[in-house]
């Protein structure tokens, strides 16, 4: 039989590379074990239990990180907005979208998809843009770098 504590410790050690909170890492480890119970035929070789759980946990960690990056931060409860803060926010938003409008077409389309349809996966974004899913990450990085530079040039740090 398996030493659950030892295997779980190895999975948690592998998850440290993802810089998750301890609670998230433990949740993901537990979800990997539950996956093993849900799909009994998934593990073909019991000797490879640790590798199977680690791979399953890593995939779940990547999904969690991707989902968390796409979530829009919400204002803190009770944080009151002043008229001055609203004016600054509106001006910042205007500058942002003006900078987006000056981007190349593919970058503009990507930013709009990321902003208005955050639930889309990279595969779905690739389908919308007519590019390879493997290209989405690189295009996103180039696009956001260009947008950041444009905003910094305009005085928005």
C-alpha positions, -999 to +999 in steps of 0.1 A: +000+000+000+010+036-004+025+059+023+000+088+017+020+112+039+053+106+020+037+108-014+017+140-005+049+156+009+067+149-025+037+164-044+037+195-021+075+199-026+070+199-064+043+225-061+066+250-043+080+259-077+046+275-085+047+299-055+012+290-044+000+297-009+003+267+015-035+264+015-038+264-023-009+238-026-026+215-001-060+219-019-044+210-052-026+180-036-059+168-022-077+173-056-050+152-072-057+124-048-095+128-054-089+126-091-072+092-086-102+080-067-127+094-094-109+077-123-096+044-110-081+033-143-060+065-146-030+050-128-018+021-148+013+013-129+011+017-091+049+022-089+044+055-107+019+069-082+041+098-071+048+108-107+011+106-116+000+127-086+027+152-092+018+156-129-019+159-120-011+185-093+011+205-116-016+207-142-041+219-117-017+245-103-012+259-138-049+261-144-053+279-110-026+304-118-040+310-153-075+315-139-063+338-111-044+360-136-075+365-156-097+375-127-104+412-124-095+427-090-124+440-072-123+471-049-119+464-012-152+464+007-158+497+023-133+515+002-150+548-006-142+565-038-138+602-038-147+625-067-110+631-072-102+594-073-130+589-099-116+616-121-081+600-119-096+566-127-116+579-156-085+597-170-064+566-165-090+544-183-092+570-212-054+570-215-053+532-215-079+527-242-063+555-263-030+536-261-048+504-270-063+521-301-027+530-312-016+493-311-013+471-342-046+453-351-036+419-337-026+435-304-058+456-302-079+425-308-060+405-282-063+433-255-101+435-261-105+398-258-085+397-226-104+427-212-139+418-222-139+380-224-115+369-196-131+334-194-116+324-228-088+299-228-056+304-249-071+279-274-103+299-277-083+332-280-062+316-307-093+306-326-107+342-324-074+356-336-067+330-362-033+320-347-017+290-331-025+285-294+013+283-288+016+319-301-009+334-277+014+337-248+042+354-268+018+377-285+003+386-252+037+394-237+047+415-267+014+433-267+014+441-229+051+452-231+042+476-259+012+489-241+032+494-209+058+514-228+032+536-244+016+543-211+049+551-194+058+574-223+025+592-217+033+597-180+014+567-166+037+547-144 
